[in-house]
């Protein structure tokens, strides 16, 4: 049987796991067919088991020779925390669908700034690598809350001509937001062709507003709530240039200067009560399953 068919029949094996912090972890998953097809900017939909939620995750890296796809996950809700607990080397993911979305356009930009914030640091890496391979001068700017959360520094330095780390508390790199790194790059160089930013919506909006006065093309990767990932449910609709787009099939990359970020952030809040209830129910179940302390 072909290796791809075997993987699909038994689940997709987790071959590497790395924990970057208490909440952020990396999974390298064996899926040769997807590794061959994946391109920067695309995403996958993961199911932990046959009853699991469908979770959209941007592809953080892929290795065509090894036949693996890399995902970086932040454990914040019920499903992602369950993945943090259960996804260990030797285990499998029940479902891994993709690659989905339109691949990021690696333009003919001669000088580009690739910006990643928080969990957006991982998926900005293949973009930086693609621009470097296309011959561009690449300036990498990444932001974290503190030095203890920094990851992939050497990977970025290997594909960036300049690399800047920004931290909220100043424990690594410069103290401040990624927007300071963008301002410095624009001021220092004066000939930036494009900025690509991936991170929380509030960060991407700040990046777009930083570049707007300079007229620098700015692309962002949107992460609205998704269900099927194929454009049928309409859950991932976003407003771009005052028109409705579906992030899963029209994106996820859009012109940051045309995105209605207020609408995006309002939609992301829509299911907060249900998310909180699911998290509470799962936490209670985990507590009941823990063995009682001896003597109690």
Secondary structure as GFF3:
##gff-version 3
##sequence-region A 1 296
A	DSSP	alpha_helix	3	10	.	.	.	ID=ss1
A	DSSP	beta_strand	12	19	.	.	.	ID=ss2
A	DSSP	beta_strand	24	30	.	.	.	ID=ss3
A	DSSP	alpha_helix	32	37	.	.	.	ID=ss4
A	DSSP	beta_strand	43	47	.	.	.	ID=ss5
A	DSSP	beta_strand	55	58	.	.	.	ID=ss6
A	DSSP	beta_strand	61	63	.	.	.	ID=ss7
A	DSSP	beta_strand	68	74	.	.	.	ID=ss8
A	DSSP	alpha_helix	78	86	.	.	.	ID=ss9
A	DSSP	beta_strand	92	93	.	.	.	ID=ss10
A	DSSP	beta_strand	95	100	.	.	.	ID=ss11
A	DSSP	beta_strand	111	117	.	.	.	ID=ss12
A	DSSP	alpha_helix	120	133	.	.	.	ID=ss13
A	DSSP	beta_strand	137	144	.	.	.	ID=ss14
A	DSSP	three_ten_helix	147	149	.	.	.	ID=ss15
A	DSSP	alpha_helix	153	159	.	.	.	ID=ss16
A	DSSP	beta_strand	162	167	.	.	.	ID=ss17
A	DSSP	beta_strand	174	175	.	.	.	ID=ss18
A	DSSP	alpha_helix	178	189	.	.	.	ID=ss19
A	DSSP	beta_strand	194	198	.	.	.	ID=ss20
A	DSSP	alpha_helix	201	212	.	.	.	ID=ss21
A	DSSP	beta_strand	217	221	.	.	.	ID=ss22
A	DSSP	beta_strand	237	240	.	.	.	ID=ss23
A	DSSP	beta_strand	243	246	.	.	.	ID=ss24
A	DSSP	alpha_helix	247	250	.	.	.	ID=ss25
A	DSSP	beta_strand	253	255	.	.	.	ID=ss26
A	DSSP	alpha_helix	261	268	.	.	.	ID=ss27
A	DSSP	alpha_helix	272	289	.	.	.	ID=ss28
###
